[in-house]
Amino acid sequence: MRTRLFVKRSILLSSVLLLASALSPFSAHAEEGQVKGAMLPAPVPQVASGAVEDTLKACLSRIPEKASAGQRMLAEDTCQGEEGTRKAIQDAPQF
């Protein structure tokens, strides 16, 4: 009698645990719309040949005339940042 009660309770408890784990929001299963498989690295930005030696004036000249104000501001900031990096490299001691 006690054995039957123990078996019934064990089966009931394991069923509840199995159901709870299947419905858990912390499930390890991927939901629809999520990326499955291996993660791909972000593309490496392509740098134009000779861009390291590029001057601020040359960089600014490549900004298209049709660029919006936001695009132009971002491009100018990028050019100024590259100019600062270029100057820092030129000022570094040579070994």
Phi, psi and omega in degrees: 000312178293326180295316179298316180298318178297317179295316180297316179293322179295316179295317179297314180296316180294325178294318179296316179296319178296317178295319180295320180289328179289329182262003184294137176288348180266022182299146180276357181283143179284137177275165179298142179092349178273154179287132178246147177100199185286146176278137178262139179291155178293145180295143179277129180299137180276129180256132180295149178298129180083006182293335180294324180272001184296142178265166179299319181297318180292321179296315180294330181291340181274357178287124183298147178295329183275006181293143177287170181299319179293318178296318180296317180298316179296318180294319178295318177298319179296316179298318180293323177295319178295323178296318178297319178295317180298317179294321179297320179293319180293325182279348181291145180294141179267136179253000000 
